Amino acid sequence: MKIAFLINNAYGIGGTIRATANLSRALAGRHEVEVVSVHRVADEPELAFDGR
């Protein structure tokens, strides 16, 4: 299954970003997951996303 998360800003630290990162990592083992950030305010996100 393809799953996409659309969030405003994936480059900070906060509850929404942490929950999205954790959920996307958990789902990446069995699904095709993509996280899309509307705004980019840094070169690298503060939290690690699964790179699969």
Phi, psi and omega in degrees: 000141175267130181233133178234136174250129176246115179232157184295314184212110180266009187252012177248199176231125180183175184295318180295317181293316180297316180296320178295316179297314180296315181292320179294322176295318181294322182279339186295339179292331184239352185224164173270112187245137177229134176248124182245127178253129180292318180246145176237113184247003180208166179287322181231144175292150178292324180258147182278132173254148180295127185271012181300000000 
